[in-house]
């Protein structure tokens, strides 16, 4: 999991990938509790796994890659 730990808040650095997918979005560095609340309200996203599989975010990622 080299490199992943640097993208997480300290409390989550030693979790397995499976545990991280179930962790709250605020476990990601730079995502505040307020940001997490907005994601929950707007997109029903509560976990890192939800964020990574949300169709809107996947569509945006695909468009950005195509634009490169």
Buried (B, 14 or more C-beta within 10 A) or exposed (E): EEEEEEEBBEEBBEBEEEEBBBBBBBBBEEBEEEEBEEBBEEBEBBBBBBBBEBEEBEEEEEEEEEEE
